Structure formats: C-alpha cells, structure tokens
Amino acid sequence: MAVTATTNKAGVYVQYPELANLKLEKLLYQRGLGMRERYLQLMSNLVRSRNSKEKDAKNDLLYFLADAKDPETSMGFAEDEIWAESRFLLIAGADTTSTALTTAFCYLSAYPACYEKLVYEIRNTFSSGSEIRSGPKLAQCQYLRACIDVSLRMSPPISGTLWREVCAGGYVIDNEYVPAGYDVSVNPYAVHHNEDCFPDSFTFKPERWIPSADNPEKDIERARRAFSVYSIGSRACAGRNMAYTELGDSIARTMWYWDFRLPEGPLGAVGIGKQRWRTHTLIF
C-alpha cells in the first residue's frame, strides 16, 4: 500500500512539479505519511542499536559503511551520510524481490505444465535442498532463469516510469526530434506487453527465453533489447545480479522442498488476474 501510494504521488509530481509546493501529502496520502514515520522510527532504532556495539561486532552493512574511506580524500562517511545510506539499504531490493517472488509463484501455480518442468529441473539438478546455493549449478538451471525473466516481464516489480533527460544535441526517437533537456521514458509494463517484441505477451511462457527451432536467437535478442525491468544503460540497477541470485535461490529451494497448487473452487481464481485487452492492463 505504501509503495503504491508513493508511486502514485511520484507520478503526479513528475507530471506537475508545481503541485509539490502545495504540500498535498496530508490531504491525499495520510496513510502513507503514517507508514513513513513508522519506517523512519524503525530505521532510527536499528541504527542506534547497531552503533551502540563495537564497529567490528558484526560484519553487516553498517560495519562496511563505517569502515569505508574515500580513495581520494581518505575521509569516511559522516553520521548523517551513514543514516541516509542506511535508509536506502534497508528497503533496496526488499520490496521488489518479494513482489517478484509473489508473481513467480502466482504464475507457476496457474500454469501447471511450467510448474512441472521447473520442479523436474530443480530436483534433477540438485541432490539435496542444502546443496542449492549461488554457484555454477544454480546458474545452469536454464528453465529457472526463464521463469524468473518471464515473471519480471509480465509484472515488473517497479511500477513507476524511469525518466531520462535528453543530453545536449537532442535525440531522434522514431523519426521525432526531442530537444535537449526534455525528459523521456516509457513504462516497463507497456514495453513488456508490446506484441511486436513479445508476441502473445499476456501468456506465461518461459520458453520464449530459451533458444529452439521455433524460437531462434534473433527473436530472443529482440526481446532482450526490450526487457527493461532493471532499466537499461549506464543507469541500470546496480543490484540486478544480486536480485537474480536471491530470486533463483529462493524459488529453487521452494520448488525442492514443497509442492503447491491452486485450491479447488472459487479460491483458485483469487490472485491470478484477468486480462483487459482493450486497455492492456493485467489486474491483480
């Protein structure tokens, strides 16, 4: 709920920056403000608790922040800088990873054939659940990676639009000249459901990421170029490899230890979404 409210607010303020000066949060985002205060209090308690211990008491993120030195000035982080970094690190990846996991398990339960193929791959690659960890064996699980990618494509964890400013000299996009200084972007959800890049885009189909006679490399490469869940270019998410590691490890362990399926009856339809082709919206 807080993430949705924040995304909505950011979208409004990006389109109409002048509204930010009107301080509408108290009127429109009362619940979000309460959640923000609770989050800041939690963050404050965590930092104070950690700072009350010896710096090397635990090799956690705060330890590395406190020990970090600028290579040019040899200066460390100031207290307010550690505070700012801690606020970011606490939430970085947590919400997006949990959203991606929810999406993957939702679609796998709704597509039994894909579920069975993934179970077979995991349980025939590893000899025990404890063997599942980041490394060559997990990396060779091709169908697992395909399931992750198709989940990220169909329901990107980042619902906002990632804006970029046009550099000096301007830029030509689809034969339209965009002057320098303008902000441009396209929402990942819209790109990921473009039928030219992803035919039958509302279908959970991991095989679209795996080369075959019916799915040549050129089609996969075209899809890769449009796959923008972590953004593209020099500003792409720096933690995307960690995200893939977390997702791969979590999904593989779940598929090894447990069996799951949709319940019978009306409950089986809860959460699987419905397609609205006219608006190209997938509603959960």
trRosetta pair geometry for C-beta under 8 A, 3 or more apart (Angstrom, degrees):
i j d omega theta_ij theta_ji phi_ij phi_ji
1 4 5.7 -54 -148 35 29 111
1 5 6.4 28 155 -17 64 106
1 31 6.8 -51 143 127 125 133
1 32 7.8 -145 132 -81 85 76
1 35 7.5 172 92 -54 99 158
2 5 5.7 -54 -148 37 31 111
2 6 6.2 30 154 -19 65 107
2 31 7.7 -130 -87 125 71 90
2 32 5.5 129 -134 -125 70 76
2 35 4.2 -128 -94 117 128 159
2 36 7.4 158 -151 -55 123 68
2 39 7.9 129 -177 -40 164 134
3 6 5.7 -56 -146 38 30 110
3 7 6.2 32 155 -20 65 107
3 95 5.7 151 -80 -172 144 151
3 159 8.0 110 143 23 105 119
4 7 5.8 -55 -147 36 29 111
4 8 6.3 29 155 -18 64 106
4 159 7.7 11 -110 51 64 155
5 8 5.8 -55 -149 36 30 111
5 9 6.3 29 154 -18 65 108
5 29 5.2 125 176 -135 122 105
5 31 6.8 -165 -67 80 160 96
5 32 3.9 -147 116 -72 148 129
6 9 5.7 -55 -147 37 31 111
6 10 6.2 30 155 -19 66 107
6 32 6.4 159 -57 -150 72 134
7 10 5.8 -54 -145 37 29 110
7 11 6.3 31 155 -21 63 107
7 159 5.3 25 -154 79 160 110
7 160 5.0 -144 -141 -65 96 97
8 11 5.8 -57 -151 34 29 113
8 12 6.6 27 154 -18 64 105
9 12 5.9 -57 -152 35 32 109
9 13 6.3 20 157 -11 67 111
9 25 7.3 33 -130 -102 143 84
9 28 7.4 145 -96 105 98 123
9 29 5.9 -5 -71 -62 132 148
9 32 7.3 -163 -26 105 139 172
10 13 5.9 -62 -143 43 30 105
10 14 6.1 34 158 -24 67 107
10 160 6.0 -10 90 -122 133 139
11 14 5.9 -52 -144 31 27 111
11 15 6.6 19 159 -10 61 109
11 160 6.6 -150 -65 -129 92 89
11 161 7.2 88 -111 18 93 101
12 15 6.1 -67 -156 41 29 105
12 16 6.3 -37 169 42 68 99
12 19 6.3 -63 143 77 103 152
13 16 6.8 -79 -127 71 27 62
13 17 6.1 58 177 -110 70 47
13 19 6.0 -127 -104 72 66 103
13 20 4.9 65 -139 -66 117 102
14 17 7.3 13 -135 -68 18 78
14 161 7.6 -159 95 66 164 108
14 163 6.6 -180 -157 -34 136 146
14 183 7.8 -124 -176 117 104 158
16 19 4.6 57 112 -10 107 113
17 20 5.8 -33 -173 6 55 116
18 21 6.1 -47 -174 22 52 111
18 22 7.8 52 137 -23 68 101
19 22 5.4 -49 -163 22 53 118
19 24 6.4 -24 170 -3 98 133
23 26 6.8 15 149 9 91 102
24 27 5.2 -65 -166 48 67 110
24 28 5.0 23 147 6 100 117
24 29 7.7 81 117 6 77 94
25 28 6.6 -77 -129 54 22 83
25 29 4.8 -52 -154 54 67 110
25 32 7.3 -104 -161 81 95 113
25 33 5.7 110 153 -69 111 116
26 29 7.8 -25 -48 58 13 68
26 30 6.5 47 -165 -90 43 79
26 33 6.8 19 -96 -36 55 161
27 30 7.6 -51 175 -49 4 93
29 32 3.9 -35 175 41 102 124
29 33 5.9 115 114 -30 86 86
30 33 5.8 -53 -153 29 31 112
30 34 6.8 30 152 -16 63 103
31 34 5.8 -54 -155 34 36 112
31 35 6.5 34 150 -16 67 106
32 35 5.6 -55 -148 38 35 111
32 36 6.2 40 152 -25 67 104
33 36 5.5 -51 -148 32 32 115
33 37 6.6 32 154 -19 64 102
34 37 5.9 -53 -151 33 32 109
34 38 6.6 29 152 -15 65 105
35 38 5.7 -55 -149 38 34 110
35 39 6.2 37 152 -22 66 106
36 39 5.6 -55 -149 35 31 113
36 40 6.4 29 154 -18 65 105
37 40 5.8 -53 -146 36 32 109
37 41 6.4 32 154 -19 64 106
38 41 5.7 -54 -148 37 32 112
38 42 6.4 35 152 -20 65 104
39 42 5.6 -54 -150 35 32 112
39 43 6.3 32 153 -19 65 106
39 91 7.9 14 -161 -62 133 124
40 43 5.6 -52 -147 37 32 113
40 44 6.3 37 153 -22 65 105
40 87 7.7 -1 -112 -117 70 117
41 44 5.6 -51 -147 34 32 113
41 45 6.4 32 154 -18 64 104
42 45 5.9 -57 -150 36 30 110
42 46 6.4 28 154 -18 65 107
43 46 5.8 -56 -148 36 31 111
43 47 6.3 25 158 -15 66 108
43 83 7.9 94 145 -163 116 77
43 86 6.3 136 -167 121 104 106
43 87 5.4 30 -151 -99 158 74
43 90 6.0 -127 -104 -8 99 163
44 47 6.1 -58 -146 38 28 106
44 48 6.2 24 159 -15 65 111
45 48 6.0 -58 -143 40 27 108
45 49 6.1 29 158 -21 64 110
46 49 5.8 -57 -147 36 26 111
46 50 6.4 21 157 -15 63 108
46 86 7.4 -178 96 172 113 128
46 90 7.3 123 65 -99 160 132
47 50 5.9 -58 -148 39 30 107
47 51 6.1 25 157 -17 66 111
47 62 7.1 163 -126 -110 69 138
47 82 7.4 133 -146 127 124 102
47 83 6.3 35 -134 -110 169 73
47 86 5.4 92 -84 128 115 170
48 51 5.8 -58 -141 40 29 108
48 52 6.5 36 156 -30 63 104
49 52 5.9 -53 -155 23 29 114
49 53 7.7 18 151 -13 58 103
50 53 6.2 -65 -166 32 39 106
50 58 7.9 -93 -139 52 95 120
50 60 7.2 -101 -134 70 133 138
50 62 4.8 69 147 67 151 167
51 62 7.6 -111 -63 172 69 141
53 57 4.2 -64 152 17 121 160
53 58 7.3 32 111 6 148 99
54 57 4.4 124 62 -47 82 96
55 63 6.1 119 170 -130 71 77
55 66 5.3 -136 -141 109 112 145
55 67 7.0 126 165 -61 126 93
56 59 7.6 8 -155 -72 65 70
56 63 6.5 88 -107 -142 43 122
57 63 7.9 -151 49 -86 60 118
58 63 6.3 -150 91 -43 58 132
59 63 5.4 -105 -134 67 36 157
59 64 7.6 56 -171 -45 70 90
60 63 5.3 112 52 2 57 102
60 64 7.7 -123 106 1 36 88
61 64 5.9 -58 -153 39 38 106
61 65 6.2 38 150 -20 70 106
61 86 7.5 142 109 -112 118 73
61 89 5.4 179 157 158 159 156
62 65 5.4 -51 -143 37 36 114
62 66 6.1 34 158 -18 67 106
62 82 7.1 67 -141 -172 82 114
62 86 6.6 25 -90 -98 95 115
63 66 6.0 -59 -148 38 26 107
63 67 6.2 11 157 -8 63 116
64 67 5.8 -63 -138 46 30 105
64 68 6.2 50 156 -49 65 98
65 68 5.8 -39 -147 5 29 118
65 77 5.7 -30 172 22 85 154
65 82 5.1 121 141 -128 129 91
65 85 5.7 169 -124 92 137 144
65 86 7.2 -93 0 -62 173 85
66 76 7.1 23 -175 -178 41 135
66 77 7.1 -91 -102 49 34 110
66 82 6.7 35 -76 -113 69 140
67 76 7.6 -98 -179 -126 10 123
68 76 6.2 123 81 -140 61 78
68 77 6.1 47 67 -21 108 103
69 74 5.3 -8 -179 -152 120 48
69 75 6.8 142 -153 67 71 20
69 76 5.6 -48 -95 -80 63 71
70 73 4.4 15 89 47 130 90
70 74 6.4 -71 67 -15 76 12
70 75 5.0 6 23 52 118 74
70 76 7.6 -151 -7 -76 79 23
71 74 7.8 21 -153 -69 14 54
77 81 4.2 -137 -166 93 93 120
77 82 4.8 117 122 -58 132 82
77 85 7.0 -57 -142 2 154 139
78 81 4.6 93 54 5 75 107
78 82 7.3 -140 94 -6 38 85
79 82 5.8 -52 -150 34 34 111
79 83 6.4 37 150 -21 64 105
80 83 5.3 -49 -149 35 37 119
80 84 6.4 39 152 -21 66 103
81 84 5.6 -50 -146 35 34 111
81 85 6.3 31 155 -16 65 105
82 85 5.8 -55 -145 40 31 109
82 86 6.1 34 154 -24 65 109
83 86 5.8 -56 -147 34 26 113
83 87 6.7 31 154 -23 61 102
84 87 5.9 -51 -154 28 31 113
84 88 6.9 25 152 -13 62 105
85 88 5.8 -60 -156 38 36 109
85 89 6.0 28 154 -18 71 111
86 89 5.7 -56 -137 40 31 107
86 90 6.3 40 161 -31 65 103
87 90 6.3 -51 -153 22 24 113
87 91 7.6 -7 161 7 56 105
88 91 6.9 -85 -164 47 30 88
88 92 5.6 37 154 -44 74 113
89 92 5.5 -44 -129 19 33 119
90 94 7.3 -26 147 -12 51 143
91 94 5.5 -98 -153 35 41 117
91 95 6.3 5 -173 -10 89 107
92 239 6.6 118 158 -2 113 163
93 96 5.9 -71 -138 51 34 104
93 97 5.2 33 169 -24 76 115
93 239 5.7 -92 -70 129 122 148
93 242 6.8 -43 -115 106 154 116
93 243 6.0 -147 -134 -88 106 91
93 246 7.2 114 172 12 122 161
94 97 6.3 -58 -142 36 17 106
94 98 6.5 10 161 -11 57 111
95 98 6.0 -60 -146 40 28 107
95 99 6.2 29 156 -20 65 110
95 157 7.2 147 121 178 75 115
96 99 5.7 -55 -147 37 30 113
96 100 6.3 30 155 -20 65 106
96 157 3.8 105 -148 133 76 147
96 158 6.5 -2 -112 -53 119 77
96 243 7.0 -37 109 -126 117 131
97 100 5.7 -55 -147 36 31 110
97 101 6.4 32 154 -19 65 105
97 157 7.6 22 -39 -113 22 165
97 243 6.0 -149 -87 -139 95 84
97 246 5.3 -29 -139 112 138 140
97 247 6.5 -144 -146 -66 87 84
97 250 8.0 111 171 5 109 155
98 101 5.7 -51 -147 35 33 113
98 102 6.4 36 153 -21 64 105
99 102 5.7 -54 -150 35 31 113
99 103 6.4 32 152 -19 64 106
99 155 7.7 -133 158 129 99 108
99 157 4.1 131 83 -124 128 96
100 103 5.6 -54 -149 36 32 114
100 104 6.3 33 154 -21 65 105
100 148 7.3 34 169 -156 120 82
100 151 6.1 102 -166 120 75 119
100 152 5.9 0 -129 -85 113 83
100 157 5.1 -53 -51 -55 87 124
100 243 7.5 82 21 179 162 109
100 247 5.8 -52 116 -103 130 127
101 104 5.8 -53 -146 34 31 111
101 105 6.4 21 160 -11 66 108
101 247 6.6 -156 -74 -124 79 79
101 250 5.9 -48 -109 116 126 142
101 251 7.0 -160 -127 -67 82 87
102 105 6.3 -62 -147 41 26 103
102 106 6.1 30 155 -24 64 111
103 106 5.7 -58 -147 34 28 114
103 107 6.4 16 162 -10 65 108
103 151 4.6 134 115 -175 108 103
103 152 7.6 126 89 -72 147 37
103 154 7.1 169 -179 78 124 100
103 155 4.5 -161 -124 68 136 128
103 157 7.7 -126 -7 -70 137 80
104 107 6.3 -64 -149 41 26 102
104 108 6.1 24 157 -18 65 112
104 147 6.2 79 -148 146 106 99
104 148 6.5 -17 -98 -105 133 53
104 151 4.1 -32 -82 -96 73 165
104 247 7.3 131 -28 -165 154 108
104 251 5.9 -60 129 -101 152 130
105 108 5.7 -53 -137 39 31 112
105 109 6.2 29 162 -18 64 107
105 251 7.8 -157 -64 -118 82 90
105 254 7.4 -61 -93 135 116 158
105 260 7.3 2 -164 86 105 148
106 109 6.3 -64 -155 37 23 105
106 110 6.5 12 153 -12 62 114
106 271 5.7 -121 -131 144 117 109
106 272 6.5 175 177 -104 98 55
106 273 7.9 76 153 -11 134 103
106 284 7.7 -6 -170 -128 167 127
107 110 5.5 -62 -145 42 34 109
107 111 6.0 0 164 9 72 112
107 114 7.5 -25 136 83 90 149
107 150 7.5 -146 127 112 160 104
107 151 5.9 -161 28 -102 140 90
107 154 6.9 102 -80 63 148 153
107 204 4.4 163 -172 -111 121 152
108 111 6.4 -71 -135 55 26 86
108 114 6.0 -120 -126 103 64 106
108 115 4.6 108 176 -90 85 87
108 118 6.6 -54 -133 32 124 149
108 147 6.8 34 -80 -161 108 130
109 112 7.9 11 -169 -76 32 64
109 115 6.7 73 -87 -80 31 139
109 260 6.1 -57 -96 119 112 100
109 261 6.0 147 -148 -147 91 31
109 262 5.0 125 157 -51 107 80
109 272 8.0 -117 89 -92 97 104
110 204 7.0 111 83 14 107 149
110 262 6.6 69 -86 -52 55 133
110 272 4.7 128 -95 -133 136 118
111 114 4.2 28 115 22 116 117
111 115 6.4 156 92 -21 64 87
111 204 4.9 -135 -29 83 150 128
112 115 5.2 -54 -145 36 36 119
112 116 6.3 36 159 -21 70 102
112 261 7.3 22 -102 -128 102 102
113 116 6.0 -52 -149 34 30 109
113 117 6.6 29 153 -18 62 106
114 117 5.8 -55 -149 36 33 111
114 118 6.4 30 155 -17 66 107
114 147 6.7 136 171 -106 115 107
114 204 6.4 -87 -10 126 164 110
114 206 5.9 127 -139 3 117 117
115 118 6.1 -63 -153 37 27 107
115 119 6.3 27 154 -19 65 108
115 261 7.8 113 146 -99 170 74
116 119 5.7 -52 -145 36 32 113
116 120 6.3 35 155 -21 65 105
117 120 5.8 -53 -150 34 30 113
117 121 6.5 30 153 -19 64 105
117 143 5.7 -129 136 -169 105 154
117 206 7.8 -161 88 58 136 138
118 121 5.7 -52 -148 34 34 111
118 122 6.3 27 158 -14 67 107
118 143 5.6 -154 -97 125 66 117
118 144 6.3 105 -143 -87 98 65
118 147 5.7 23 -92 -46 134 154
118 206 8.0 117 -65 -13 105 169
118 251 7.9 -60 176 155 136 113
118 255 5.8 -101 130 -128 102 155
119 122 6.1 -60 -146 40 28 105
119 123 5.9 7 166 -2 67 117
119 255 5.3 -149 -100 -175 63 106
119 259 7.8 33 -116 -109 143 79
120 123 6.4 -68 -137 47 22 97
120 124 5.9 3 169 -3 63 120
121 124 6.4 -75 -143 47 19 98
121 125 6.0 16 162 -23 63 117
121 141 5.7 113 148 -148 121 91
121 142 7.7 -125 -145 51 146 67
121 143 4.7 -174 -38 47 162 125
121 144 6.3 -151 106 -37 137 89
122 125 6.0 -63 -143 33 25 108
122 126 6.5 -21 175 20 64 108
122 132 7.7 10 -162 -98 101 130
122 141 6.8 35 -87 -132 65 138
122 144 6.8 93 -71 -73 94 121
122 252 5.2 175 -127 -148 121 76
122 255 4.5 110 31 101 163 123
122 256 5.4 -121 145 -67 122 80
123 126 7.1 -63 -123 55 26 81
123 255 7.5 -120 -39 134 88 94
123 256 6.2 150 -83 -119 76 68
125 137 6.0 142 162 -180 107 98
125 140 7.1 175 -142 86 130 101
125 141 5.8 -71 -37 -86 174 98
126 129 7.2 87 126 -91 137 26
126 131 4.6 171 -159 82 103 118
126 132 5.3 -21 -106 -66 165 83
126 137 6.6 103 -82 152 83 137
126 252 7.5 97 -11 170 143 117
126 256 6.5 -34 71 -105 133 136
127 131 5.7 74 49 -11 75 158
128 131 4.9 108 61 -9 76 103
129 132 5.8 -41 -167 9 47 115
129 253 5.9 78 -163 -140 100 77
129 256 4.5 155 -100 120 88 137
129 257 5.4 45 -103 -64 148 95
131 137 7.3 -28 148 86 103 162
132 137 8.0 -118 -116 102 50 120
132 138 6.6 94 -158 -84 70 110
132 249 6.4 138 145 -145 99 68
132 252 4.9 -177 -154 118 135 120
132 253 5.2 -178 90 -75 149 78
132 256 6.2 -148 -34 -16 145 154
133 138 6.8 -125 88 -30 29 135
133 249 6.6 23 -130 -120 36 114
134 138 5.9 -83 -122 49 30 147
134 245 4.9 4 -99 -148 124 112
134 248 7.6 99 -98 81 72 121
134 249 6.3 -47 -53 -66 76 120
135 138 5.7 94 52 18 60 99
135 139 6.9 -114 113 -6 31 100
136 139 5.5 -63 -144 40 30 113
136 140 6.3 27 160 -23 67 107
137 140 6.0 -58 -150 31 29 108
137 141 7.5 41 149 -34 59 95
138 141 5.9 -40 -165 7 41 117
138 144 7.7 -77 -169 82 69 155
138 248 5.5 105 171 144 116 128
138 249 6.8 -9 -140 -80 153 68
138 252 6.4 -102 -129 -28 100 167
141 144 3.8 19 130 18 118 125
141 145 6.5 139 96 -18 74 84
141 248 7.1 143 63 -157 127 111
141 252 6.7 152 20 -97 177 123
142 145 6.0 -58 -153 37 32 107
142 146 6.4 31 151 -19 66 108
142 210 6.1 89 153 -111 118 113
143 146 5.3 -52 -147 37 37 115
143 147 6.3 41 152 -23 67 101
143 206 6.1 69 -159 136 72 145
143 210 7.2 -8 -91 -66 63 143
144 147 5.8 -53 -151 32 30 111
144 148 6.6 31 151 -18 63 104
144 248 5.9 82 141 -136 126 86
144 251 6.4 154 -156 98 102 124
144 252 6.1 7 -131 -76 149 96
145 148 5.6 -52 -151 34 35 113
145 149 6.3 32 153 -18 67 107
145 209 7.4 -130 113 123 86 142
145 244 7.5 21 -126 -161 91 115
145 248 7.0 -5 -82 -97 70 115
146 149 5.8 -55 -145 38 32 110
146 150 6.2 26 159 -16 66 107
146 206 3.7 95 128 -176 109 97
146 207 7.0 57 171 -67 150 23
146 208 7.8 149 -163 54 110 58
146 209 4.1 -180 -126 65 90 122
146 210 5.5 -31 -85 -42 148 100
147 150 6.1 -55 -142 38 28 105
147 151 6.3 30 156 -20 62 108
147 206 4.8 -27 -73 -96 58 135
147 251 7.2 -178 98 165 127 157
148 151 5.9 -61 -153 36 28 111
148 152 6.3 23 154 -15 65 109
148 244 6.7 101 141 -134 158 77
148 247 5.1 105 -129 130 127 135
148 248 6.6 -48 -55 -73 150 72
148 251 6.9 -153 -75 7 97 157
149 152 5.7 -56 -145 39 32 109
149 153 6.1 33 155 -22 66 107
149 206 7.6 109 59 -134 90 75
149 209 5.2 94 76 -81 143 160
149 227 7.1 -21 -165 -143 106 146
150 153 5.5 -50 -144 36 33 115
150 154 6.2 28 160 -17 66 108
150 204 5.9 107 141 -155 128 65
150 205 6.3 -168 -132 64 145 43
150 206 4.9 -115 -5 -89 142 58
150 208 6.9 112 -94 45 113 107
150 209 6.6 -130 -51 -15 92 122
151 154 6.2 -59 -143 38 26 103
151 155 6.7 -38 178 44 62 91
151 204 7.7 27 -80 -134 63 106
152 155 7.7 -92 -139 68 18 55
152 156 6.2 44 178 -108 64 60
152 157 7.1 -43 -131 -9 79 90
152 227 7.9 62 104 -165 112 105
152 229 4.5 -8 162 -96 112 173
153 156 7.3 0 -137 -64 16 81
153 192 4.5 178 -172 -155 73 122
153 198 6.9 161 169 -108 136 157
153 227 6.3 -63 -94 -124 103 94
153 229 6.8 -102 -81 -49 47 123
154 192 6.8 -153 -80 145 23 128
154 193 8.0 78 -131 -75 53 93
154 201 7.8 161 -107 164 77 74
154 202 7.4 98 -136 -137 106 41
154 204 6.5 -36 -45 -92 161 76
154 282 6.9 -8 172 34 88 173
155 189 7.9 13 -130 -111 36 101
155 282 6.7 -107 -84 92 91 135
155 284 7.3 43 -123 -35 142 135
156 159 6.8 153 90 -82 92 46
156 188 4.4 68 -55 106 172 130
156 189 5.6 -128 23 -68 115 73
156 192 6.4 163 -40 -4 111 154
156 229 4.8 -162 -126 -122 102 91
157 229 7.3 70 27 -172 80 109
158 162 7.3 28 141 -50 141 108
158 188 6.4 73 80 20 98 143
158 229 6.9 142 30 -169 104 65
159 189 7.1 16 -138 -33 62 128
160 187 7.8 -129 150 -124 25 93
161 185 4.7 123 165 116 104 135
161 186 7.3 -124 -143 138 107 9
161 187 4.7 -70 -92 -85 92 77
162 185 5.7 179 78 -142 48 133
162 188 7.5 46 4 -37 109 100
162 228 7.8 -146 39 155 132 115
162 231 5.1 -121 144 -98 170 109
162 235 8.0 170 169 116 124 122
163 183 4.6 3 -174 -176 121 116
163 184 7.2 135 -152 66 72 24
163 185 4.5 -95 -101 -32 50 136
164 183 6.9 148 72 -152 31 66
164 184 6.0 -34 66 65 83 74
164 185 6.1 130 12 -76 76 86
164 235 7.4 171 -102 41 106 149
165 181 6.6 -20 -170 -143 104 26
165 182 7.3 155 -150 82 61 31
165 183 5.6 -39 -92 -93 63 68
166 170 6.1 17 156 -134 131 43
166 171 5.0 -136 -142 10 110 112
166 178 5.2 -162 -83 120 157 109
166 179 6.7 129 89 103 145 34
166 180 5.3 -139 111 -122 96 38
166 181 6.4 -34 64 28 91 27
166 182 4.9 19 15 55 124 79
166 183 7.6 -142 -7 -81 80 20
166 184 6.1 59 -52 0 98 115
167 171 7.3 78 40 -47 75 110
167 180 6.2 -44 122 -127 26 98
168 180 4.9 30 -114 -122 33 151
169 180 6.2 88 32 -63 32 120
170 177 5.8 22 158 -176 137 91
170 178 5.9 169 -164 85 87 51
170 179 4.9 -52 -101 -126 111 33
170 180 5.1 -91 -63 -38 58 71
171 177 7.7 155 83 -153 34 53
171 178 5.1 -16 64 59 82 103
171 184 7.7 -112 68 17 131 154
172 175 6.7 5 178 -116 105 18
172 176 6.9 153 -157 71 63 34
172 177 5.4 -31 -99 -95 76 61
172 178 7.4 173 -93 14 24 77
173 176 5.6 -31 71 62 73 89
173 178 5.8 19 10 -12 110 122
173 184 7.0 166 -19 -171 161 158
178 182 5.2 -119 177 65 97 140
178 184 5.9 4 -168 -58 163 139
179 182 5.6 100 68 -18 72 115
186 190 5.8 -107 171 75 93 124
186 191 5.6 100 118 -53 118 104
187 190 4.5 87 69 4 92 105
187 191 7.2 -167 92 -5 48 85
188 191 5.7 -58 -148 40 36 110
188 192 5.8 30 159 -18 71 113
188 228 4.9 -145 -113 88 93 94
188 229 5.6 104 -167 -96 148 48
189 192 5.8 -60 -142 42 27 109
189 193 6.4 3 163 1 63 113
190 193 6.5 -75 -148 48 25 94
190 194 6.9 49 149 -52 62 93
190 280 7.5 74 -122 118 67 137
191 194 5.7 -35 -158 -8 37 119
191 197 7.0 -3 175 44 73 157
191 226 5.3 -168 169 -178 106 93
191 228 5.6 33 77 25 155 121
192 197 7.9 -90 -124 92 26 127
192 198 6.4 16 -177 4 49 154
192 201 7.0 141 141 -167 59 121
192 226 7.2 156 -88 137 48 102
192 227 7.3 63 -100 -118 92 56
192 228 7.6 -131 -53 40 92 81
192 229 7.4 49 -70 -64 136 89
193 198 6.8 -73 -117 68 24 126
193 201 4.4 138 -141 132 57 145
193 202 6.9 40 -133 -64 107 75
193 280 5.4 147 123 -176 140 113
193 282 7.8 -174 -85 -20 144 111
194 197 4.6 51 84 23 106 104
194 198 6.4 96 67 27 60 87
194 201 7.0 125 51 -76 26 155
194 226 6.7 -115 51 -167 125 147
195 198 6.8 -81 -118 74 27 58
195 199 5.8 53 -169 -110 74 49
195 200 7.7 78 -133 -23 89 27
195 201 5.8 -115 -88 -17 59 115
197 201 8.0 53 77 -91 77 121
197 222 6.1 -153 -136 142 72 95
197 223 5.8 126 171 -107 85 57
197 225 7.9 -126 -135 73 120 85
197 226 3.9 4 -158 9 153 170
198 201 4.1 83 106 -104 107 94
198 208 7.1 64 -142 164 83 158
198 223 6.1 87 -82 -122 80 102
198 226 7.2 -138 -32 93 95 140
200 203 4.6 -12 149 17 103 125
200 205 6.8 53 102 -10 117 148
202 275 5.1 55 -176 -109 157 130
202 277 7.9 -93 -18 -93 155 80
202 282 6.6 168 -131 -82 100 117
205 208 4.9 72 109 -21 105 106
206 209 6.2 -57 -177 31 57 105
206 210 7.0 39 136 -13 78 113
207 210 5.3 -68 -148 41 50 109
207 212 7.0 -19 -176 2 103 139
207 215 6.5 178 147 -22 87 158
208 215 6.3 -161 -134 -135 41 140
208 219 7.9 -99 -165 131 79 113
208 220 7.5 158 156 -101 61 77
208 223 6.6 142 149 -94 107 170
209 220 6.4 97 -145 -134 41 107
209 223 7.2 -124 -95 102 69 144
210 215 6.7 71 81 86 57 144
210 220 7.9 -177 29 -97 8 136
211 215 6.2 -157 -140 99 30 91
211 216 7.0 21 -145 -151 85 26
211 217 5.5 0 -110 -73 119 74
211 220 6.3 -72 -76 -17 75 149
212 215 4.6 49 45 39 87 93
213 216 7.9 2 -164 -67 23 74
215 219 5.8 -111 -164 72 63 133
215 220 6.6 73 157 -52 97 98
216 219 5.4 100 64 6 71 99
216 220 7.4 -137 107 0 41 90
217 220 5.5 -59 -150 40 39 111
217 221 6.0 41 153 -24 72 105
218 221 5.6 -50 -144 35 32 114
218 222 6.5 36 153 -21 62 102
219 222 5.7 -50 -151 33 33 113
219 223 6.6 32 150 -16 63 104
220 223 5.6 -55 -152 38 35 112
220 224 6.2 40 149 -24 67 104
221 224 5.4 -48 -145 32 34 115
221 225 6.6 37 154 -22 63 101
222 225 5.9 -51 -153 30 31 112
222 226 6.9 16 153 -6 62 108
223 226 5.9 -68 -153 44 34 103
223 227 6.1 46 149 -40 70 104
224 227 5.4 -46 -143 18 34 119
228 231 6.1 24 -176 -116 85 23
228 232 5.3 -60 -121 -31 93 106
230 236 5.3 54 126 -172 94 94
230 237 4.0 -97 -165 25 96 116
230 240 4.2 25 -135 -94 160 130
230 243 7.6 -179 -93 44 124 148
231 235 5.9 -66 139 105 143 83
231 236 4.6 -170 89 -114 88 57
231 237 6.0 127 31 -24 100 76
232 236 5.8 20 -116 -79 12 109
233 236 5.9 151 58 -34 42 92
236 240 6.7 -30 150 -20 104 138
237 240 4.6 110 88 -51 106 93
237 243 7.4 13 125 -6 140 139
239 242 4.6 -48 -170 43 83 117
239 243 5.8 92 128 -30 86 95
240 243 5.3 -51 -148 33 37 116
240 244 6.5 38 154 -19 67 100
241 244 5.8 -49 -150 34 35 110
241 245 6.5 38 149 -20 64 104
242 245 5.5 -53 -150 35 35 114
242 246 6.3 35 153 -18 68 104
243 246 5.8 -53 -147 37 32 110
243 247 6.2 26 156 -14 66 110
244 247 5.8 -57 -142 42 29 109
244 248 5.9 29 160 -20 66 111
245 248 6.0 -56 -141 39 24 109
245 249 6.1 20 162 -15 62 112
246 249 6.2 -60 -144 40 23 107
246 250 6.1 17 161 -14 63 115
247 250 6.0 -61 -142 41 25 107
247 251 6.0 15 166 -11 65 113
248 251 6.3 -61 -140 41 23 102
248 252 5.9 20 164 -17 62 115
249 252 6.1 -60 -142 39 22 109
249 253 6.3 19 162 -16 62 110
250 253 6.2 -59 -147 37 24 107
250 254 6.4 24 156 -18 62 110
251 254 5.7 -58 -149 37 31 112
251 255 6.2 26 157 -15 67 108
252 255 5.9 -59 -146 40 29 107
252 256 6.3 30 154 -23 64 108
253 256 5.6 -55 -146 34 32 113
253 257 6.2 8 165 -3 68 113
254 257 6.5 -68 -140 45 24 95
254 258 5.8 -42 -173 42 64 109
255 258 7.5 -73 -107 60 15 68
262 267 7.9 172 177 111 80 76
262 268 4.1 81 153 -143 112 91
262 272 7.5 1 -108 -60 138 129
263 267 4.4 -9 77 94 128 117
263 268 5.1 -141 74 -68 58 78
264 267 7.6 44 75 53 36 97
264 268 6.1 -13 -134 -39 10 127
265 268 6.1 132 65 0 40 100
266 269 5.9 -58 -167 29 49 109
266 270 7.5 62 142 -37 70 93
267 270 5.5 -34 -160 4 50 119
268 272 7.8 8 150 -20 60 133
269 272 6.1 -90 -158 29 45 116
271 284 6.3 21 -152 -162 56 93
273 282 5.1 17 -178 177 143 87
273 283 5.7 153 -146 74 82 46
273 284 4.9 -43 -81 -84 96 65
274 282 7.9 172 73 -150 30 57
274 283 6.0 -17 51 55 76 98
275 282 6.3 -23 -104 -104 62 75
276 279 4.8 -1 119 45 116 99
276 280 7.3 -75 90 -5 76 11
276 281 4.8 -4 56 56 116 88
276 282 7.8 -165 23 -79 79 31
276 283 6.8 46 -9 -11 116 110
277 280 6.9 21 -161 -75 34 54
